[in-house]
Amino acid sequence: MTEANVSGPVPRISVAMAVYNNAPFLKEAIESILAQTYRDFEFLIVNDGSSDGSGAIIDGYAARDPRVRPIHQQNRGLVASLNRMIEEARAPLIARMDGDDISMPERFARQIAFLDANPDHGVVGTSTHDIDMQGRLKKNDDFHPLTHEAFLETLTGGPLLCHPSVMMRRDIVRAAGGYRAAFRHCEDYDLWLRLAGRTKLCTIPDRLLYYRRSDAQVSSRHIVEQLVGAAVAYAAHEERMAGRPDPIDGLDRLPPIEELDALFGREGLAREIRAKVTPNLLYSMRGLGDEGFPLVLAHIRDGGDRAGLWRTTARLLKLGAPVRAARLAAALARY
């Protein structure tokens, strides 16, 4: 379905939900949107090649509620799905949502009230409750910046916005070019950095989304790619702030770390990226896996900070990775 197939008045909000095999939680997620107290919205749901019955669930809700606009496509990934919904959106505001989270009924009303009162803000997120796979509340230590000034101070570390909680002005996001394919698994962080030069962004303190945490989510499964991507996104942000062209523009994928010095024209950038990423890999077996471990060894060869690295060798032994523990110890002793 495309915009040309849609008739009727233009709604105030386009809800953008990308779905890939979310069947266990999808009904609860969809119903939490349909139960919003603010009801003037269209609900775009991209089924990104799901194989678990998610498509049938979406079609079932579309048959019962005309606000639901299903879009079925072969699997293209989250970035392509999000950009398609930005293109399809008819409303001036886009509200994000994920297929395994739960929105509180007053979420849209609170966010619209904030944006109406603050026309200089282009993006507003909400604070969240964390839940586990069974829907039980978890401890939540994430505190998102509540003002744009605090947002700017947090750019280099700490959570900025909870992506599925945000509401964005469509035209600002389109003018920025939407999400960039090169920043797979950290596409939201790259977008926030680019929007920070165009508008104000912040989070309201109301906890209006139940955010589901699991070991299978992107921040766990793709920790190395996410951390490297975020570091490169910030380096690109620095280039833009200095009035220089963004070296990542037009790229579908990030180059290997070793090629970043040449791409950015900045000697030592690869070393800086490894130094920034390494401390965040030391407590994750995925982080110390086939992608992350060579990065840690290269950081040692660079002469980088060794804080915590000897303890990591002991941790690798306890976790049943003696070969990697020996390689790490040898690198620490050699360089």
Helices and strands as residue ranges (DSSP letters): G 3-5, E 13-19, H 23-34, E 41-48, H 54-64, E 68-73, H 78-88, E 93-98, E 102-103, H 107-117, E 121-131, E 137-138, H 148-153, G 163-165, E 167-169, H 170-175, G 181-183, H 187-195, E 200-212, H 218-221, H 223-241, G 257-259, H 260-264, H 269-277, G 278-280, H 292-301, H 309-318, H 322-334
